[in-house]
Amino acid sequence: MARTLVGLIADTHGLMRPEAVAALEGCQHIVHAGDIGSRTGEPRGVLDTLARIAPLTVVRGNNDRAAWAASIPHTADIEFDAVRIHVLHILGELAIDPAAAGVNVVVSGHSHKPHFESRDGVLFVNPGSAGPRRFKLPVSVARLWVQDGRAEIELVTLLQ
């Protein structure tokens, strides 16, 4: 069976960088893990740009408070080739035991810090922030390859 490439992006805060678009080209699906727009900014440009690349799964971040965000869920669950992915913005608000729930990958944002680790057989991924730089953290996205019930992650630094 062919591998599925899932793009992971978070914390765009209304900024859709051309480098992020280029890094996500070729993905079969894209996950945005919240903080799509700014508190006053219009997020449609971010979501419309991502939707031109691939189908989207989007969750609401703590800064996505305006009326446009009302229909965006706080969590989402998707599955590709027997790999279950749970998406939320703030990892500290995880309300399930992913391993017990049969989740293979948890995707979150919020910290702006790119990171991944495996715990109890579950891959936890934060793609970092693709939006405005925060402190001295890199600007990044991630790519998740899914095949035969397994997932492999690659963090992609856009700007150091």
C-alpha positions as CSV (number, residue, x, y, z in Angstrom):
1,M,0.0,0.0,0.0
2,A,1.2,3.5,-0.8
3,R,2.4,5.9,1.9
4,T,0.1,8.8,2.9
5,L,1.8,12.1,3.6
6,V,0.1,14.3,6.2
7,G,1.3,17.8,6.6
8,L,1.2,19.2,10.2
9,I,1.1,22.9,10.9
10,A,0.1,25.1,13.9
11,D,0.2,28.6,15.3
12,T,0.1,30.5,12.0
13,H,-1.6,33.4,13.8
14,G,-2.9,34.8,10.5
15,L,0.5,34.4,8.6
16,M,0.7,31.9,5.8
17,R,4.4,31.9,4.9
18,P,5.4,30.8,1.3
19,E,8.0,28.5,2.9
20,A,5.2,26.7,4.8
21,V,3.2,26.3,1.6
22,A,6.2,24.9,-0.2
23,A,7.0,22.4,2.6
24,L,3.4,21.1,2.6
25,E,3.0,20.8,-1.2
26,G,2.4,17.1,-2.2
27,C,0.7,16.3,1.1
28,Q,-2.5,14.2,0.8
29,H,-4.0,15.8,3.9
30,I,-3.1,18.7,6.2
31,V,-3.7,19.1,9.9
32,H,-3.8,22.6,11.5
33,A,-3.4,22.3,15.2
34,G,-4.9,25.7,16.2
35,D,-4.2,29.4,16.5
36,I,-5.1,29.8,12.9
37,G,-5.7,33.6,12.9
38,S,-4.9,36.5,15.1
39,R,-7.3,37.8,17.7
40,T,-8.5,40.4,15.3
41,G,-7.2,39.0,12.0
42,E,-9.1,37.1,9.3
43,P,-8.0,33.4,9.2
44,R,-9.6,32.6,5.9
45,G,-6.4,33.3,4.0
46,V,-4.6,30.6,6.0
47,L,-7.3,28.0,5.6
48,D,-8.0,28.8,2.0
49,T,-4.3,28.5,1.1
50,L,-4.0,25.2,2.9
51,A,-7.2,23.8,1.4
52,R,-5.8,24.5,-2.1
53,I,-3.0,22.0,-1.2
54,A,-5.0,19.2,0.3
55,P,-8.1,18.4,2.4
56,L,-7.9,19.9,5.9
57,T,-8.5,18.9,9.5
58,V,-8.5,21.9,11.7
59,V,-8.9,22.5,15.5
60,R,-9.4,25.7,17.4
61,G,-6.6,27.3,19.4
62,N,-6.8,29.4,22.5
63,N,-6.4,32.6,20.3
64,D,-9.2,31.5,17.8
65,R,-11.9,33.3,19.7
66,A,-13.8,35.4,17.2
67,A,-17.1,34.4,15.6
68,W,-15.4,32.8,12.6
69,A,-14.0,30.1,15.0
70,A,-17.3,29.1,16.6
71,S,-17.8,26.1,14.2
72,I,-14.2,24.8,14.6
73,P,-13.9,22.0,17.1
74,H,-11.4,21.9,19.9
75,T,-10.4,18.4,19.0
76,A,-10.5,16.1,16.0
77,D,-9.8,12.5,15.2
78,I,-8.7,11.2,11.8
79,E,-7.4,7.9,10.6
80,F,-5.1,6.9,7.7
81,D,-4.1,3.4,6.9
82,A,-4.9,2.1,10.4
83,V,-3.1,5.0,12.1
84,R,-5.4,7.0,14.4
85,I,-4.5,10.6,14.9
86,H,-5.9,12.8,17.7
87,V,-5.5,16.6,17.3
88,L,-5.9,19.4,19.9
89,H,-4.2,22.7,20.4
90,I,-2.9,22.5,24.0
91,L,-1.4,19.2,24.9
92,G,-2.0,19.9,28.6
93,E,-5.7,19.7,27.9
94,L,-5.6,16.2,26.5
95,A,-8.7,14.6,27.9
96,I,-8.1,11.0,26.8
97,D,-5.6,8.3,27.5
98,P,-4.4,8.0,23.9
99,A,-2.9,4.5,24.2
100,A,-6.1,3.1,25.9
101,A,-8.2,4.9,23.2
102,G,-6.2,3.2,20.4
103,V,-4.7,6.5,19.2
104,N,-1.3,6.2,17.6
105,V,-0.4,9.9,17.1
106,V,-1.3,13.0,19.1
107,V,-0.8,16.3,17.3
108,S,-0.8,19.6,19.3
109,G,0.5,23.1,18.9
110,H,0.5,26.1,21.4
111,S,4.1,26.1,22.6
112,H,5.5,27.2,19.2
113,K,8.3,24.7,20.0
114,P,8.8,21.9,17.4
115,H,9.1,18.6,19.2
116,F,8.2,14.9,18.9
117,E,8.6,11.9,21.2
118,S,7.1,8.5,21.7
119,R,5.5,7.6,25.0
120,D,3.7,4.3,25.7
121,G,3.7,3.5,22.0
122,V,2.0,6.9,21.1
123,L,3.8,9.4,19.0
124,F,3.4,13.0,20.3
125,V,4.1,15.7,17.8
126,N,4.2,19.5,17.9
127,P,5.1,20.9,14.5
128,G,6.1,24.2,16.1
129,S,4.9,27.5,14.8
130,A,4.7,28.4,11.1
131,G,3.5,31.9,11.8
132,P,5.2,34.9,13.4
133,R,8.5,34.0,15.2
134,R,8.2,33.7,19.0
135,F,11.3,34.4,21.0
136,K,14.2,32.6,19.3
137,L,12.3,29.5,18.4
138,P,12.6,28.2,14.8
139,V,9.7,28.6,12.4
140,S,8.6,25.1,11.4
141,V,6.0,22.5,10.1
142,A,6.1,18.7,10.1
143,R,5.4,15.9,7.7
144,L,3.9,12.6,8.9
145,W,4.3,9.6,6.7
146,V,1.7,6.9,7.4
147,Q,1.9,3.3,6.0
148,D,0.8,-0.1,7.1
149,G,-0.3,1.0,10.5
150,R,2.9,2.9,11.2
151,A,3.8,6.6,11.4
152,E,7.1,8.4,10.8
153,I,7.7,12.0,11.5
154,E,9.9,14.7,10.0
155,L,10.2,18.1,11.5
156,V,10.9,20.7,8.8
157,T,12.6,24.0,9.9
158,L,11.5,26.8,7.6
159,L,13.5,29.6,9.3
160,Q,16.2,29.1,11.9
